[in-house]
C-alpha cells in the first residue's frame, strides 16, 4: 500500500529517496467498511482521503432523495471544497465497497511542506487536477444529455460500471433507473 501512495507522487514529479521515505512515513491509512461514511452533510471536512483500494460515493440529499455527484476510486483524492473555508459540507461521502484510504490533514501537510518545500507545489498540482475534474463533471451535467454522460463514463471509467449499483449510476447521470435501462438497450442495439 505504501508503494501505491509513493508511486502516485512519483508520477507527478520524480522523488528523491529521502522524499519517498518522508511520504511513506507520513502516511496514515484507515480502512472503512462498505456503508460507512467518511463525511456527512453538516460536518466540517478536516481530512482529505486518497483512495488506495475501494470506492467512495459522493451524494447530496434533495427532498430526502440521494443524488450521486461523484465516485472516488483507486488513485483519486476525495477533497471537499468546503474544507478550505471551514464551512459545513453540503455533501456526504459513503463507501460503496470496503475501502482503504490514506488520511491527510492540514497539520500533516504543513509538516511535510516544512521538511520538503517542493511538496507544496506538488500538492497544488494535485488540488488543481482534482478541482478541474470536478468542474468538468459539473459542466458535463449541464451541457450533455444523460446518454452522453453515460457514454463518457463508459469511456473514461469502464471498470466503475461493474462496481457500482445501476441505480447509483442512474442517479449520477441524472436519470431514474428505468431510463438508464433504456439508454443501455439503445447503446447496445446501436453498437455505440
N, C-alpha and C positions, 0 to 999 in steps of 0.2 A: 504494500500500500504506500509506503514511504516513497518508493521509486516512482509511482504514478504521479505523485504531487511534485516531486523534484523534476521529473521529466516534463511535466506541463510547463514549469517555469523555464526550463532549458530550451523549449521550443520557441519561447518568446525572445529570450536572449541567452546566449551561452553563459554558463555559470562556472565560476572557479570552484575548486574543491571546497574551499572554506565557505563559500556561499551555499553550495549544495548541502553541506553539513548543517549550516545555520538554518536553512529552511526545514530540513528534516527534524532538527532538534526542536524547532518552534511548533511543529505540527501537533495539534491536539485532535484526535479522531473520536468520533462518537457514532454509535450505531442506533438507529431508530427502527422500531418495528413498523410493519405495514399498518397504516391507520393512525400513527402517531403524528401530532402536529409539531412542526418546528417553530411556527409563528401563528398566532391567532389575531384576527382583526381586533383593533383596540390596544394591542400591545405595542411597545416601542421596540423596534428591532435593534438589538445591541450586538448581534452576531451576524457574520456572513458565513455562508456554507459553500464548500467546494465538494461536489459530489464525486466520491471515489467509486462507489457501486450503488446502483439502485435508481430510484426515480422519485422526484418530489413534484407534486402538482400545486400550482398556484390557482386560487379561485377567490372570487368575491361573492358575497351574498346580496342578491337583489330580490326584494319582496319574498324572502325566505327560500329562494332558489339559488343553487350553486351555479355560478358561471365560471368555467375554466378559462384562465387567461394565459397560462404558461405551463410548461413542463421543463424540469431541470434534470438532466441525466448525466452520465459519466463525463467528467472533464468540463462541467459547466458550473458557474457560480450562481447561487441564489443570493442576490443582493437587493435589499429593499431601498428604494429611493427615499423613503421616509426616514431611514436611519441617519441621513445626513442633516436633517433638520430636527431630529429627535422628536418627531411627531408620531402619533399613533398610526399604526399600519391600517390600511383600508382593505387589505387582502389577508389571505390565510395560506400557509404552506403545510401540506399534509403528504406523508409518504404513501406512495401508491404501491411500493414494494418495500421489503426490508432494505434499509438504506444506510450506507456508511458515508459519513462526511468528514471533512476537515473543518473544524470550527475556528473561525477567526474573529478577532475583536480589535477595537481601536488601540488599546494599550499594547497588545501583542504586535500590531503593525508598527506602531511608533518605536518600539524596541528594535525591531528589525531595521527600520529606516535609520536609526542612530548607528547601528552596527554596520549596515551596508547601505550607504546613501543612495546608490543607484536603484535600490528596490522601490523607492518612491516613484521613479519614472516607470518601472515595470508595473507597479500597482496601478498607476494612472492609465497605462495602456490597457490593462485588463478591464478596468472600470469603463473606459471609453468603449471597448468592444462589447461589453455586456449591455451597456445602455443603448448602443447602436442596434443590437439585436432586438431589444425591447421596442425601440422606436420603429424599426422595420416591421415587426409583428403588428404593432398598433396601426401603422399606415396600411398594411395589408387588410386589416379588418375593415377599414373604411373604404378602400378602393377596389378590393377583389370580391368576386362572388364567393359564396360558400364552396362551390365546386373548385374554383381556382385556389382557394385556401387549402382545401383538401389535397389537391394535386401538388401544391408547394410542399405540404407536409410529407407527402409520399416521396417526393424527390429529395428533400433536404434531410429528412429523418425517418427513413423507411422502417427501421427497427422499432420505432416508437409505436407504430400501428399495431404490432404484435403484442406489445407490453401493456397497453392501456385499454381499459374497457371502452367499448364503442360509444356508450352514452357520454363518456368524458371527451372523446374525440369530437363527437357531435357538438357538445357544448363549446369546445374550443373553437370550432369553425363557425359557430353561431347558428346552429340549426337543431331541430329535435331529432332524436334517434331514427325516426321513420324517414325523415328527409335524407339523412346520411345513407340509409339503406338504398334509397332511390339513386342518390349520387353514385354510390359504389356500383350498382347494377348498370347505370348508364356508362360509366367509365369502362367496366368490364365488357359490355356489349360493343362499345366503340373502340376497344383496344387502345385506349389512351395511355 
